[in-house]
Amino acid sequence: MHRADSDFSPSLKIITVEDPVEYHLPGVCQIQVNQKRGLTFATGLRSIMRQDPDVIMVGEIRDGETAEISIRSALTGHLVFSTLHTNTAAGAIPRLLDMGIDPFLISSSLNGILAQRLVRRICRGCRIEYEPSAEEKLVSRWQHADSTKCYRGAGCEICGGTGYKGRIGIYEIIILNDDLREMIISRPSASMIMQTAGANSFREDGWKKVTQGITTMEEVLRVAEED
């Protein structure tokens, strides 16, 4: 959201409802959830709608009420961002369906889904190149036959001997197209959605970062489920 905010026109009215407000964004009206006073994501979102915003950010969709208000806000011409706890990008759609949202509303309002997991970065101060063993390739089902080299951190003072310094995301991104919108009506499984979307999985994006020397095979195997 912080990155997106920098790309928006200063004339846009941007309002958020968060729990808690972690970063203060210049030019953005940010509302803090207060359960004790009855200010939930749902009630905060209703209040936001009366202020005629251009962009709405809901910190988290935790229940069907918040989900439905968010979706109806999107259907009335507002750009809405939110987060949802799921294991994969494709899993967001079944999650919304499980919350009781009408498939037609999801199909009509949803534009894209981004899922993220974090892996540790290889330390740049001690990164070394190596060729993975046959056993490593077998365990990981390594598919990059044209790229036999991998990287790891040998350990140094910069990284405290761990071989890692910092973290980076691996991503799944689904952009809704006509086929996906039509499929949602029939309440598809996450695997069916992923197959139709043709999107890269966490593991596929992770392998790309392995071949680029950004992270290790072990890190990708640790956080990404088998495709």
Steps between C-alpha positions, in 0.01 A plus 500: 500500500786739582650444153161538332434821692806662342355428154157651566408856402510744796143598412365153585325454833658193661359361826615194695368302795780314680573295811740642598621799299866404459624759250370854463449584131506867394178608333310191614216501755570201727243359743605284795274206592377521861303191601417637848320795345329291235722616216566182301618455143136473391376810686807695395439405139139617519621832637755530221232451233314810622812709428502414127863377473678414176722231653425281803742276687360248749779363718355150515183318399419284801130428453222482246359841592828679429548297182155587366532872574845505336371327188194722471728802539704375205184450295399864554815636337751509786847349478524267799809330645498248783674195645371150566658202674537215248777257408512596132379773266238268351379414851363853543199424283382186687564692824261777394246239391529332841421837658165490325573744218295445184721363218356760261613784727854361518512447124380855432718686749835322530783619272812336638655300783856519632632243749839532670738290706840608626831323445841598632742674264846356445761725658676698225818504704557124490291369210659208319395300196456123507341223298214324681545129555284238331327441833416870541360511147288192570362632828415837350390364162735752346371597155769744390715260299654793313614658827708258704645762732354604832625729774536498877661713768825365644456705818687816594507786751240696305234230542619363834602173339147414385553552127186713484436875525152647467188357341315519170154395388403221266164556338192357337305748288161435342340755267133430439402433138168402340566127541568538872198723555277242335660217699441672836124466450535120530695523830830348380777358717825691550687252277252553216536876534879482493499277193264727308689814604830359372680688776839415646491325836705598805746225418538608137569859601735370769698292251542810284656682795721196571648510148551877537707445813253681725399214729573130550330179400457418870310823566257441216436143616443631852224747417345378174279196473550253218309597186 
